[in-house]
Amino acid sequence: MSELHFQPIKGKAREILKAILQTPEISSCSLKDGMLLRLVCEEIVMNVTSYAYPEGTVDYLNVEIEKKNSRVIIRFEDGGVPFNPLEQKKPDTTLSWKLRRIGGLGIFLVIKKMDDARYAYVDNKNVLTIEKVISTRP
């Protein structure tokens, strides 16, 4: 299991994402699974670095990554403003791009593309856990 600890400062999302993708649990995935995990992790990291903490405050983002059987389990934990992404209103994907509201599509993608997604607010921490069944071939 890989355990990573960051200060989610605005502008550091790429650096954080790069460290997550370099863990053995993710870097050993097939290209297809790796690309999907990259997309999902990027969305989550961008949301934490952009919205979790009020302007001028910096706290933490902890990421635990585990490969168990044929699953990759990623747990994101931050001390930011309580936010359950799983309770957000789903975007209306039937509307044309011109009529759609900005926001919400990334979280919708996370939920749709993962095999499991769970949220809890425990001890003043946002805890988002995502799981993906991965292919056994590279």
C-alpha positions, 0 to 999 in steps of 0.5 A: 500500500502506498501512503502519500501526504500533500499540502493541497496548494492551488497550482500544485495539482499536477505535482500531486497527480504525478506522485499518485500516478507513479505509485506501484499500484497505479503505474503497474495497471494496464494502459486502459485502467491507468488512463481511467484512474488518471482521469478520475484522480485528476478530477478529485485532486483538482477539486480538493486543491481548488475548493476544499480550503477557504482562500488563504488556508492550507491544510492537507490531502492524504492519499492511500492506494491499495491493490487488492486482488483485481481492484485498485482502492484509492482513499482521499482524505482532507480536512477541508470544508465538508463536501460529499461529492456523491450527493451532488445533483447529477448534470443533465447530459441530455442537454446540448453543450450550450445549455448545460450548467458549468460544473458537476460533470467531473464528479459525475464521471468519477461516479460512473467510471468507478465500480464503487465510490463511498464518502464519509465525514469522520473526525472533521475529515472528508474521506472519499474512497473509490474502487476500480476492478482492473484487468489482469493483463497489462 
